[in-house]
């Protein structure tokens, strides 16, 4: 007879300490940790291209651009995630292991994470009052879904396919980049 192993939730401090010791990254959701899969070349090139253009726009501004190893904390959902790219412009967002107030989050879609990026993460990210933009970037075709928070707090959705330019504004950051910039040196 097989007996199910009881799950023992861990607290946030245990999680953060464990991440410092671990060779692999884990996301945290309400006391449970989930190992993260590695990413391939296309995923890495896209993430780096986006971060490169955002970092260029952030120079001299009070904004930080972070890639894959920086966590975002969503306290309302008792969660920590590792976005592919994240920007925070809040001078109070000073934690060294995670950020609480991103204005932009970018996820590069992969078969193993697409459903989570579209549902669980977007549901959680919308609880961040600071978040203004959420980009879902395909690695199989030139396609970006751009979700932006409107004036009334509701979310607007635009899809860019093949060509197009985005103008991203966050507290003090104005970045303009195109699908050509995102997919530079990426074989589709």
C-alpha positions in Angstrom: 0.0 0.0 0.0 1.4 3.4 -1.0 1.0 6.2 1.5 1.1 9.8 0.4 3.9 11.8 1.9 2.6 14.7 3.9 3.5 18.1 2.6 5.3 20.3 5.1 4.9 24.0 4.2 7.9 26.1 4.8 7.9 29.8 5.8 9.3 32.6 3.7 12.6 32.8 5.6 13.3 29.1 5.1 12.5 29.6 1.4 14.9 32.5 1.0 17.7 30.8 2.9 17.2 27.6 0.9 17.4 29.6 -2.4 20.8 31.0 -1.4 22.1 27.4 -0.9 20.4 25.7 -3.9 22.0 25.1 -7.3 18.5 25.3 -8.9 15.8 28.0 -8.6 12.5 27.4 -7.0 9.3 29.4 -7.0 7.3 29.7 -3.8 3.5 29.5 -3.4 1.9 29.5 0.0 4.5 27.5 1.7 5.3 25.1 -1.2 8.3 25.3 -3.4 8.5 24.3 -7.1 11.7 23.6 -9.0 12.1 25.7 -12.2 13.1 24.2 -15.5 16.1 25.6 -17.4 15.8 27.7 -20.5 17.1 27.2 -24.0 19.0 29.4 -26.4 16.0 31.2 -28.0 14.5 31.9 -24.5 17.9 33.3 -23.3 18.5 35.5 -26.4 15.0 37.0 -26.2 15.3 37.7 -22.5 18.7 39.3 -23.0 17.6 41.4 -25.9 14.6 42.8 -23.9 16.8 43.4 -20.9 19.5 45.1 -23.0 17.0 47.6 -24.5 15.4 48.3 -21.1 18.8 48.7 -19.4 19.8 51.3 -22.1 16.6 53.2 -21.4 17.1 53.0 -17.7 20.7 54.5 -17.7 20.8 57.5 -15.4 17.3 56.9 -14.2 16.2 55.5 -10.7 15.2 52.2 -12.3 16.7 48.7 -12.0 16.4 46.1 -14.7 16.7 42.5 -13.6 16.8 39.2 -15.4 15.9 35.6 -14.4 17.7 35.3 -11.1 15.8 38.1 -9.3 12.6 37.1 -7.6 9.4 39.2 -7.4 7.4 38.9 -4.2 3.6 39.0 -4.5 2.6 39.2 -0.8 -1.2 39.1 -1.5 -0.7 35.7 -3.1 2.0 34.6 -0.6 4.2 33.9 -3.6 7.7 34.5 -5.1 8.3 34.1 -8.8 11.3 34.5 -11.1 10.3 36.6 -14.0 12.4 36.5 -17.1 12.9 40.3 -17.1 11.6 42.8 -14.5 11.9 46.6 -14.0 11.4 48.5 -10.8 11.7 52.3 -10.4 10.6 52.5 -6.8 13.4 53.9 -4.6 11.9 52.0 -1.7 12.2 48.6 -3.4 15.6 47.8 -1.9 15.5 44.1 -0.9 18.6 42.4 -2.3 16.9 39.0 -2.9 13.6 40.0 -4.4 11.6 43.1 -5.5 8.1 44.1 -4.4 7.2 46.9 -6.8 8.0 46.2 -10.4 6.4 48.4 -13.0 7.2 45.9 -15.9 7.4 42.1 -16.0 8.3 40.1 -19.1 7.8 36.4 -19.4 9.2 34.5 -22.4 6.7 31.7 -23.2 7.8 28.1 -23.3 5.8 24.9 -23.5 6.4 24.0 -19.9 5.5 27.5 -18.5 3.0 29.1 -20.9 -0.1 28.1 -19.0 1.3 29.3 -15.7 2.5 32.6 -17.2 -0.9 33.3 -18.7 -3.0 32.3 -15.7 -1.4 31.9 -12.3 1.4 34.4 -12.7 -0.7 37.0 -14.5 -3.4 36.6 -11.8 -0.9 37.1 -9.1 1.0 39.9 -10.8 -2.2 42.0 -11.2 -2.2 42.2 -7.4 1.0 44.3 -7.6 -0.2 48.0 -7.4 3.0 49.1 -9.1 2.7 46.9 -12.2 1.9 48.8 -15.3 3.0 46.4 -18.1 3.1 42.7 -18.5 4.6 41.2 -21.7 4.2 37.6 -22.9 6.8 37.0 -25.6 6.6 34.0 -27.9 9.8 32.1 -28.6 8.3 30.3 -31.6 7.0 33.2 -33.6 7.4 37.0 -33.7 4.6 37.7 -31.3 4.2 39.7 -28.1 1.1 40.1 -26.0 1.3 43.4 -24.2 -1.0 43.8 -21.2 -1.0 47.3 -19.7 -2.9 48.8 -16.8 -5.2 51.6 -18.0 -6.1 54.8 -16.2 -9.0 53.3 -14.3 -7.0 50.3 -13.2 -8.3 47.8 -15.7 -6.1 45.9 -18.0 -5.8 46.5 -21.8 -4.3 43.9 -24.2 -2.5 44.5 -27.5 -0.9 41.9 -29.7 2.1 42.7 -31.9 2.9 40.2 -34.6 5.7 40.3 -37.2 6.3 44.0 -36.8 5.5 46.7 -34.3 6.9 49.0 -31.6 6.2 49.3 -27.9 6.5 52.4 -25.8 6.8 51.4 -22.2 6.5 54.1 -19.5 7.1 53.4 -15.9 7.8 55.9 -13.1 10.7 57.7 -14.7 11.5 55.2 -17.5 10.5 55.6 -21.1 11.6 52.8 -23.3 10.8 52.3 -27.0 11.7 49.0 -28.7 10.5 47.0 -31.6 9.9 43.3 -32.4 13.1 43.6 -34.4 14.9 44.5 -31.2 13.3 41.6 -29.2 14.0 39.0 -31.9 17.5 40.1 -32.9 19.7 37.1 -33.6 16.9 34.7 -32.7 16.3 31.9 -35.3 12.6 31.1 -35.5 
